[in-house]
């Protein structure tokens, strides 16, 4: 991409980086080499303070996109599932590490994702899929994951009915 301006331009997107961390974590599990997970933890520690900023009133805020040099916020809004995805992926990294290596960061994600209106089931198919994916890690164990998963399944079944009737 030639320009970093706008929501579709070049830059570092929070949701892409968390998915890279997840992939590196899975590589660590598949190869049984903890060093891969250590690299993902290091990436997590590096990017976290660049995406978590102080908002109005000194309240922490998560931004969606920053510049490639990580010095400039390019999209100051928060992605719908960014806090929840960060919470899940950072917990998986910490679980693999076998010790508390991301406790502060996980708690910051938890605080944001549990805010009013944060864990809602979208009507966007991509968002629904992502929400179902993050929920499956803790469904049946944690209420937020179980409830969000149920709501997402209900919304996705509506789309399936609409799709089926329009295709016939």
Buried (B, 14 or more C-beta within 10 A) or exposed (E): EEEBEEEEBBBBBBBEBBBEBBEBBBBBEEEEEBEBBBBBBBBBBEBBEBBBEEEEEEEEBBBBBBBEEBEEBBBEEBBBBBBBBBBBBBBBBBEBBEEEBBEEBBEBBBEBBEEEEBBBBBEEEEBBEBBBBBBEBBBEEEEBBBBBBEBBBEBBEEEEEEEEEEEE
